[in-house]
Amino acid sequence: MSTSIHLEDLRKEFRTLGSTHVAVDGLTLDIPDGSFTTFVGPSGCGKTTTLRMLAGLETPTSGRILFGDRDVTDLPPQRRNAAMVFQSIALYPHMTVRENIGYGLKIRGVSKGERDARIEEAAETLQITEQLEKMPAELSGGQQQRVALGGAFVQDPDVLLLDEPMSDLDAKLKSELRVEIQRLHQELETTVVYVTHDQTEAMTMSDQVVLLREGELAQADPPRRLFDRPRSEYVARFIGTPSTNVLPCRVDRDGSTAALVGHGFRVPLPADALPAAVGDEVRIGIRPQFLSPDAGEHRFELTVEVVEPIGIESVVHGRTDDGTRVDVVAAGLDSLRPGDRIVVGFDREHAFVFGAGGESVLFGEELVDGRGRSIR
Ligand code: ATP
């Protein structure tokens, strides 16, 4: 079973020692029925607090939570049919894996026969059938987290809430469990809400990614749209690795032709693209993968600081003469050394333009065909 979720102007304040901290600030959002939605963002942005409000473990200060058309804002956790798995693995050490997985069913009075059938189905999906009669202490961290997921799986929840369930695991176990969780989502046909601070996890697993910033919604969209159409410099920098390069520039006009002028490059603006005033400061965002050595319409020079080979490609961390840090990802750069000078370039169709407040005002194709919004 599954349900859609609607958050309406959700707010959570914590009051400690006379001061008030707003952890979640006016969050309005739709989570489609059966989707895999991931909350992502830096530490402290309100991901866990939102998830705990969905679970019923935290009471919103104001706003509403709907599961389908049912208002669950004031319902206790056990009446929401939501299962939650936490970052720290919480298993009963004195119970076998089988008993741990089936515990939630047992306290709900489900018969032993049905319990065993559901435990074995979950164990098979999560590839822990061999471990069913073992004690938690005999399992690896990854296996223990699978047991915790199994306990959620057997409850057939409408909503499965996962709070950084992989953060304590090593990279290999993480990538394995990532696949298990997606398999679990498909088999359960449940609505999954997942919390992580790892944007790669968010981008690879989700139907919808919700990026938060200091308790507020920065953007909620399918991964590809978040990547191609970031609403702001904050989104562009958070999504994608290495982070999007941000190059300061100024609006200039030469007769009837406007342009964005940065350190060593000049990007012409189509006539109606950016009705900004001459001298306005804006920023161009360009992903490291869209900067090419000795190619591209608009070129500038860099001093190489660090080179990181990552297989066929390398990441070059460099700096322009005006001190702007720039990363480049491309093949054939592994022979570069710190101190080397290189010329890199980009095509304007790949650029983002950010206004003074950090909002996206133009995307690449609008720079080419001139259908932008005003930054004024
Ligand atoms: P992380 O990735 O570090 O877990 P997060 O995005 O999940 O971060 P939250 O745990 O939701 O962030 O916390 C949001 C803000 O609310 C933080 O500033 C945190 O210190 C504060 N906060 C969370 N829980 C409480 C609490 N019980 N009392 C007071 N402040 C709290």
Residues whose N, C-alpha, C, O or C-beta is under 5 A from the ligand:
A	BS01	ATP	F14 A23 P42 S43 G44 C45 G46 K47 T48 T49 T50 H197
